[in-house]
Amino acid sequence: RQVAAKAAAPVTEPLETSAQSPIGNIGAEDHNSTSTSSPAASPAPAPSPSPFIWTRHWVPIIPVSYLDPSRPTPATILGQPLVIWHHATQGWVVQRDVCPHRLAPLSEGRLEGGGTRLACAYHGWEFNEAGACTRVPQLASDA
């Protein structure tokens, strides 16, 4: 069973989280060791765990069998609106579900270029699998 679980690579802002890494400080301190420098020396404090950044990890979203490869699908993970769409050659893509032009949901858009670009339904801006805007219909193509 395949699962569309691509981390939201195009997300440019880290998700806000106060959760700490589930690994913690396992093995960070050795309580059986002794200091060789002086008897009065205290052990160095253990480093604090780094925050767990969800956008840098795979997160299961939805079974692929539930998705229609011919149209974008909205999803919400950790309060972040996402759009899932099928790129003709790159496979499933997950991006933020917001057009930077007018903040319209890209999940209401359509696939263009033979399934290689996601177009916003409002003004037709097109985005590639990396989330980069590749076409703005209102601009002259020769510019």
C-alpha positions as CSV (number, residue, x, y, z in Angstrom):
1,R,0.0,0.0,0.0
2,Q,1.6,3.2,-1.1
3,V,1.2,6.4,0.9
4,A,1.6,9.9,-0.4
5,A,3.8,11.2,2.3
6,K,6.3,13.6,0.8
7,A,7.5,16.2,3.3
8,A,6.4,19.6,2.3
9,A,9.6,20.6,0.6
10,P,8.4,23.9,-0.8
11,V,7.5,25.1,2.6
12,T,9.7,28.1,3.1
13,E,8.7,28.8,6.7
14,P,9.3,26.1,9.4
15,L,6.2,25.0,11.2
16,E,5.9,26.4,14.7
17,T,6.4,23.6,17.2
18,S,7.4,23.4,20.8
19,A,7.7,19.6,20.7
20,Q,11.1,18.3,21.5
21,S,12.8,15.5,19.6
22,P,11.5,12.1,20.8
23,I,15.0,10.8,21.0
24,G,16.0,13.2,23.8
25,N,19.3,13.0,25.5
26,I,19.7,9.2,25.5
27,G,23.4,8.5,26.1
28,A,24.3,12.1,26.5
29,E,25.6,11.7,30.0
30,D,27.7,8.9,31.4
31,H,27.0,8.8,35.1
32,N,29.7,6.3,35.8
33,S,32.6,8.4,34.5
34,T,35.0,10.4,36.6
35,S,36.8,13.6,35.9
36,T,40.6,13.3,35.5
37,S,41.3,17.0,35.6
38,S,40.5,17.7,39.3
39,P,38.2,16.3,41.9
40,A,36.3,19.6,42.2
41,A,35.5,19.9,38.5
42,S,31.8,19.4,37.6
43,P,30.7,17.5,34.5
44,A,29.8,19.6,31.5
45,P,26.0,20.0,31.1
46,A,24.4,17.8,28.5
47,P,23.3,19.5,25.4
48,S,19.6,20.2,25.1
49,P,17.7,18.3,22.4
50,S,17.0,20.1,19.2
51,P,13.3,20.8,18.3
52,F,11.7,18.3,16.1
53,I,11.0,19.9,12.7
54,W,8.2,18.1,11.0
55,T,8.8,19.6,7.5
56,R,12.2,17.8,7.4
57,H,10.6,14.3,7.8
58,W,8.2,12.0,6.0
59,V,4.7,12.3,7.3
60,P,1.9,9.9,6.2
61,I,-0.9,12.0,4.7
62,I,-3.3,9.8,2.7
63,P,-3.3,6.5,0.9
64,V,-2.5,7.0,-2.8
65,S,-5.5,4.9,-3.7
66,Y,-7.7,7.7,-2.3
67,L,-6.2,10.3,-4.7
68,D,-7.3,11.3,-8.2
69,P,-4.1,11.8,-10.3
70,S,-6.0,14.1,-12.7
71,R,-6.7,16.8,-10.1
72,P,-5.2,18.5,-7.0
73,T,-6.4,17.4,-3.5
74,P,-6.4,19.5,-0.4
75,A,-5.1,18.2,2.9
76,T,-4.3,19.7,6.3
77,I,-1.3,18.5,8.4
78,L,-0.5,20.1,11.8
79,G,-2.7,23.1,10.9
80,Q,-0.9,23.7,7.6
81,P,-3.0,23.7,4.4
82,L,-1.4,21.5,1.8
83,V,-2.2,20.5,-1.8
84,I,-1.3,17.0,-3.2
85,W,-1.1,16.6,-6.9
86,H,0.4,14.1,-9.3
87,H,3.3,15.3,-11.6
88,A,3.4,13.5,-14.9
89,T,7.1,12.4,-14.5
90,Q,8.0,13.2,-10.8
91,G,5.1,11.4,-9.1
92,W,3.2,12.8,-6.1
93,V,4.0,16.3,-5.0
94,V,2.9,18.0,-1.7
95,Q,3.0,21.8,-1.5
96,R,1.4,24.6,0.5
97,D,-2.1,25.1,-0.6
98,V,-1.8,28.8,-1.2
99,C,-1.1,30.9,-4.3
100,P,1.4,33.6,-3.4
101,H,-0.5,36.1,-5.6
102,R,-3.8,36.4,-3.8
103,L,-3.6,33.5,-1.3
104,A,-6.1,31.5,-3.2
105,P,-6.1,27.7,-2.5
106,L,-4.1,25.9,-5.2
107,S,-6.2,22.8,-4.5
108,E,-9.1,24.5,-6.4
109,G,-6.8,24.8,-9.5
110,R,-6.0,22.4,-12.3
111,L,-3.1,20.6,-13.8
112,E,-1.5,22.1,-16.9
113,G,1.4,21.3,-19.2
114,G,0.4,17.6,-19.5
115,G,0.4,17.3,-15.7
116,T,3.8,19.0,-15.1
117,R,2.4,22.2,-13.5
118,L,-0.3,23.2,-11.0
119,A,-2.3,26.3,-12.1
120,C,-4.2,28.5,-9.7
121,A,-7.9,28.7,-10.5
122,Y,-8.1,32.4,-9.9
123,H,-5.5,34.0,-12.1
124,G,-3.8,31.1,-13.8
125,W,-0.4,31.3,-12.2
126,E,1.4,28.0,-12.7
127,F,3.8,26.2,-10.4
128,N,6.2,23.4,-10.9
129,E,6.9,20.4,-8.6
130,A,9.4,22.5,-6.6
131,G,6.7,25.2,-5.9
132,A,8.4,27.8,-8.2
133,C,6.1,30.0,-10.3
134,T,6.8,29.1,-13.9
135,R,4.2,31.1,-15.7
136,V,2.1,34.2,-15.2
137,P,-0.5,34.5,-18.0
138,Q,-0.9,38.2,-17.5
139,L,2.8,38.8,-18.4
140,A,4.0,38.9,-22.0
141,S,5.7,35.6,-22.8
142,D,8.5,37.4,-24.6
143,A,9.4,39.6,-21.6
